[in-house]
Amino acid sequence: MTVLTVQDLRAGYDRDLAIVKGVSFGVPAGQSLSILGPNGAGKSTLIKAMAGLVPCFGGAVHLTGQDVTGLAPHHLIRRGLGFVPQTENIFTRLTIRENLQIAAQLLARPRREERIEAMFTMFPDLAARPRSLAGALSGGQRQMLAAARALLTEPSVLILDEPSAGLSPKLVGQVFDTLRRISAAGVTLLLVEQNVRAALALTERTLVLVDGQVAHDGPSAPLADGALLGRLFLGHRAEAMP
């Protein structure tokens, strides 16, 4: 089952200057997909457009068979799309539990505490200090909390924008260990990530964007040696290579 389909999507901040220029791809349920590319390729704009944060000028986004193109973020959450932005993804002046309680307001009252406890089971580092202020957490723990907030509503697809940005190598390892657990639980993952090595090791499939268009779409493993990826980053299409 293809849980997410993007068809000829055009998006950006100005209708006359699209950043995403006709991107198409589909993601089967349970698959993990990394979106890579050079700076300015349109990676973050693409996922923000899918998450209702950037205007779409053409094309469509379908989630579990429903057209969700251009829906507001709170409607997308109810349709099954979880999104973790790169920054400002938690409430730093609230406790860990309070952050989760706010996310749980989208659920029916009888399920709220059940889902909060499920997140504490998935993220034991958070469960160990539920009354701690989120602002006192390490960078890696903040990303865990942001992911827990997004997962609390049981999304069909979880999209993350640069989850390792600004973190030390040790914390990057913690974040990607968390993402592996999420993927192993059957959650469909999409992530934009500058840490190419970590992204390729985590995901089954990789989409490479160059100048707002798909330059490559295929298994992640063949990109690990860096040669093909380097040529793609320079703007060469995969089909044009020997």
Stockholm file with secondary structure:
# STOCKHOLM 1.0

chainA/1-242         MTVLTVQDLRAGYDRDLAIVKGVSFGVPAGQSLSILGPNGAGKSTLIKAMAGLVPCFGGAVHLTGQDVTGLAPHHLIRRGLGFVPQTENIFTRLTIRENLQIAAQLLARPRREERIEAMFTMFPDLAARPRSLAGALSGGQRQMLAAARALLTEPSVLILDEPSAGLSPKLVGQVFDTLRRISAAGVTLLLVEQNVRAALALTERTLVLVDGQVAHDGPSAPLADGALLGRLFLGHRAEAMP
#=GR chainA/1-242 SS CEEEEEEEEEECSSTTSCSEEEEEEEEETTCEEEEECSTTSSHHHHHHHHTTSSCEEEEEEEETTEECTTCCHHHHHHHTEEEECSSSCSCTTSBHHHHHHHHGGGSCHHHHHHHHHHHHHHCHHHHTCTTSBGGGSCHHHHHHHHHHHHHTTCCSEEEEECTTTTCCHHHHHHHHHHHHHHHHTTCEEEEECSCHHHHHHHCSEEEEEETTEEEEEEESGGGTTSHHHHHHHTTCCGGGCC
#=GC SS_cons         CEEEEEEEEEECSSTTSCSEEEEEEEEETTCEEEEECSTTSSHHHHHHHHTTSSCEEEEEEEETTEECTTCCHHHHHHHTEEEECSSSCSCTTSBHHHHHHHHGGGSCHHHHHHHHHHHHHHCHHHHTCTTSBGGGSCHHHHHHHHHHHHHTTCCSEEEEECTTTTCCHHHHHHHHHHHHHHHHTTCEEEEECSCHHHHHHHCSEEEEEETTEEEEEEESGGGTTSHHHHHHHTTCCGGGCC
//
